[in-house]
Amino acid sequence: MSAPDRDVVVVGAGPAGCAAAVFAAREGLDVAVFDRGRSSLARCAHLENYPGFPAGIDVGTLSDLMRAQVERAGCALVDDLVESVERSGDDSDDSAESDGSAESADPDGPRLVVRPQEGDPVAARRVIAATRYDGEYLRGLGDDDAMFEVHDHGGETHEHFDREYADRDGTTPVDGLYVASPSEASRQAITAAGRGARVGKRVVADARIDAGWWPDAAEGVDWVRREAELDDEWADRDRWVEWFDEEHADGPVDPDSERFARVREAAVDDALSSYVDADEEAARAAAGRRALAGRLDPEAVVDAHGADALLDAMDDEAVAAHLAGDESDAERPDEASP
Ligand SMILES: Cc1cc2nc3c(=O)[nH]c(=O)nc-3n(C[C@H](O)[C@H](O)[C@H](O)COP(=O)(O)OP(=O)(O)OC[C@H]3O[C@@H](n4cnc5c(N)ncnc54)[C@H](O)[C@@H]3O)c2cc1C
């Protein structure tokens, strides 16, 4: 079987999909996020209960910020509507579909094929559904009776995606399919994001398990930590190796095996790479603020800070050039950014 085009395809760039995509991409997985169609987020007049925004946030700005974060994390954002998801090689054996037990012959091969409205089909190892309103594109992928539930509204029957079809970590009976939304968490933006994060972490752990990690070793945290908090003992790589050996001595993999050594190497690399020094912390803080400022309209910034504070923060030559009417000499803010 040929290699997949993507490790992960996420369907939907709302709070659930963006959170899932960021967690997966930060692990180094190759992620594409498809986004088009009916959005719950777009219908909010103003979001006032999402942490971090004291006066609330308009959904256009939040959406821009989330999409920028997804791209910065390394995902490809694709403006296209997903029409269906099929199992790779679906021509083969339909009998295995209902319980989702069919697997690709090659564990590294694609499991699913995502068919968008306009672009080419994309083969993926894993697909995360993150669309509060729409699960129709999943019809036929597994057991429809389990995936959809029928409701009776005033004598008329309607079918909805079953919000409890997936487990809390998004796993489903269909190999390679995860559902972040619709779920019970989809009714509020922040809980939708939390569910997306949980599903993204599940996908990361499962990708590691595919690569030879065992479940206890594969579960981790995505943290960025201060190097200054590493005391002398833990600054030494050997201490981490020792810790890993202690943690997994009684695990399912022989500590003397090549597999154990390979996973330990990757786990220790992962732990150590989460530490940043003070300069890096400051650089990331500055980049974070700059990215936020870039989404604000200049009038809002002047209003919030006052013209004097902004003029003080500006380069004198740029102000002088502006006053002289020679704006071409004044450095534009985006050019001034490294
Ligand atoms: C009127 C209204 C007001 C609300 N107000 C609030 C509020 O004040 N506070 C609050 O916490 N929550 C509020 N909500 C709920 C909030 O909008 C949802 O909880 C949240 O948006 C769910 O996020 P999600 O990522 O699961 O889905 P969505 O926000 O719906 O995001 C799904 C994304 O997937 C895309 N998509 C859909 N189908 C496809 C497809 N087939 N292929 C590709 N892309 C697709 C959509 O375009 C969309 O961008 C409100 C909802 C409504 C309707």
The ligand as an SDF file (V2000), in Angstrom:
LIG
                    3D

 53 58  0  0  0  0  0  0  0  0999 V2000
  -26.3170   31.4110   17.9920 C   0  0  0  0  0  0  0  0  0  0  0  0
  -25.1890   30.7610   18.7420 C   0  0  0  0  0  0  0  0  0  0  0  0
  -24.5660   31.4540   19.7600 C   0  0  0  0  0  0  0  0  0  0  0  0
  -23.5660   30.8260   20.5200 C   0  0  0  0  0  0  0  0  0  0  0  0
  -22.9470   31.5110   21.5270 N   0  0  0  0  0  0  0  0  0  0  0  0
  -22.0130   30.9250   22.2800 C   0  0  0  0  0  0  0  0  0  0  0  0
  -21.3900   31.6260   23.3420 C   0  0  0  0  0  0  0  0  0  0  0  0
  -21.6770   32.7890   23.6070 O   0  0  0  0  0  0  0  0  0  0  0  0
  -20.4520   30.9610   24.0800 N   0  0  0  0  0  0  0  0  0  0  0  0
  -20.0900   29.6690   23.8210 C   0  0  0  0  0  0  0  0  0  0  0  0
  -19.2450   29.1210   24.5210 O   0  0  0  0  0  0  0  0  0  0  0  0
  -20.6350   28.9960   22.8030 N   0  0  0  0  0  0  0  0  0  0  0  0
  -21.5940   29.5790   22.0320 C   0  0  0  0  0  0  0  0  0  0  0  0
  -22.1640   28.8850   20.9980 N   0  0  0  0  0  0  0  0  0  0  0  0
  -21.7000   27.4980   20.7380 C   0  0  0  0  0  0  0  0  0  0  0  0
  -20.3710   27.4710   19.9740 C   0  0  0  0  0  0  0  0  0  0  0  0
  -20.5560   28.1040   18.7370 O   0  0  0  0  0  0  0  0  0  0  0  0
  -19.9450   26.0140   19.7960 C   0  0  0  0  0  0  0  0  0  0  0  0
  -19.8460   25.4080   21.0670 O   0  0  0  0  0  0  0  0  0  0  0  0
  -18.5810   25.8640   19.1160 C   0  0  0  0  0  0  0  0  0  0  0  0
  -18.4760   26.7000   17.9890 O   0  0  0  0  0  0  0  0  0  0  0  0
  -18.3820   24.4160   18.7000 C   0  0  0  0  0  0  0  0  0  0  0  0
  -17.1190   24.3200   18.0760 O   0  0  0  0  0  0  0  0  0  0  0  0
  -16.8280   23.1620   17.0290 P   0  0  0  0  0  0  0  0  0  0  0  0
  -15.3970   23.3120   16.6560 O   0  0  0  0  0  0  0  0  0  0  0  0
  -17.2620   21.8880   17.5900 O   0  0  0  0  0  0  0  0  0  0  0  0
  -17.7910   23.4360   15.7680 O   0  0  0  0  0  0  0  0  0  0  0  0
  -17.9330   24.7000   14.8070 P   0  0  0  0  0  0  0  0  0  0  0  0
  -17.7340   25.9730   15.5190 O   0  0  0  0  0  0  0  0  0  0  0  0
  -19.2360   24.5130   14.0860 O   0  0  0  0  0  0  0  0  0  0  0  0
  -16.7490   24.5320   13.7830 O   0  0  0  0  0  0  0  0  0  0  0  0
  -16.8140   23.5540   12.7720 C   0  0  0  0  0  0  0  0  0  0  0  0
  -16.0550   24.0390   11.5300 C   0  0  0  0  0  0  0  0  0  0  0  0
  -16.1100   22.9830   10.5640 O   0  0  0  0  0  0  0  0  0  0  0  0
  -16.4160   23.5040    9.2690 C   0  0  0  0  0  0  0  0  0  0  0  0
  -17.0980   22.4400    8.5500 N   0  0  0  0  0  0  0  0  0  0  0  0
  -18.3530   21.9510    8.7500 C   0  0  0  0  0  0  0  0  0  0  0  0
  -18.5920   20.9300    7.8990 N   0  0  0  0  0  0  0  0  0  0  0  0
  -17.4640   20.7610    7.1600 C   0  0  0  0  0  0  0  0  0  0  0  0
  -17.0970   19.8610    6.1240 C   0  0  0  0  0  0  0  0  0  0  0  0
  -17.9430   18.9230    5.6870 N   0  0  0  0  0  0  0  0  0  0  0  0
  -15.8710   19.9780    5.5570 N   0  0  0  0  0  0  0  0  0  0  0  0
  -15.0060   20.9290    5.9960 C   0  0  0  0  0  0  0  0  0  0  0  0
  -15.3140   21.7990    6.9990 N   0  0  0  0  0  0  0  0  0  0  0  0
  -16.5130   21.7150    7.5720 C   0  0  0  0  0  0  0  0  0  0  0  0
  -17.2760   24.7290    9.5400 C   0  0  0  0  0  0  0  0  0  0  0  0
  -17.1600   25.6720    8.4960 O   0  0  0  0  0  0  0  0  0  0  0  0
  -16.6840   25.2480   10.8590 C   0  0  0  0  0  0  0  0  0  0  0  0
  -15.6560   26.2000   10.6170 O   0  0  0  0  0  0  0  0  0  0  0  0
  -23.1620   29.4930   20.2220 C   0  0  0  0  0  0  0  0  0  0  0  0
  -23.7700   28.8250   19.1600 C   0  0  0  0  0  0  0  0  0  0  0  0
  -24.7620   29.4240   18.4370 C   0  0  0  0  0  0  0  0  0  0  0  0
  -25.4110   28.6810   17.3130 C   0  0  0  0  0  0  0  0  0  0  0  0
  1  2  1  0
  2  3  1  0
  2 52  2  0
  3  4  2  0
  4  5  1  0
  4 50  1  0
  5  6  2  0
  6  7  1  0
  6 13  1  0
  7  8  2  0
  7  9  1  0
  9 10  1  0
 10 11  2  0
 10 12  1  0
 12 13  2  0
 13 14  1  0
 14 15  1  0
 14 50  1  0
 15 16  1  0
 16 17  1  0
 16 18  1  0
 18 19  1  0
 18 20  1  0
 20 21  1  0
 20 22  1  0
 22 23  1  0
 23 24  1  0
 24 25  2  0
 24 26  1  0
 24 27  1  0
 27 28  1  0
 28 29  2  0
 28 30  1  0
 28 31  1  0
 31 32  1  0
 32 33  1  0
 33 34  1  0
 33 48  1  0
 34 35  1  0
 35 36  1  0
 35 46  1  0
 36 37  1  0
 36 45  1  0
 37 38  2  0
 38 39  1  0
 39 40  1  0
 39 45  2  0
 40 41  1  0
 40 42  2  0
 42 43  1  0
 43 44  2  0
 44 45  1  0
 46 47  1  0
 46 48  1  0
 48 49  1  0
 50 51  2  0
 51 52  1  0
 52 53  1  0
M  END
$$$$
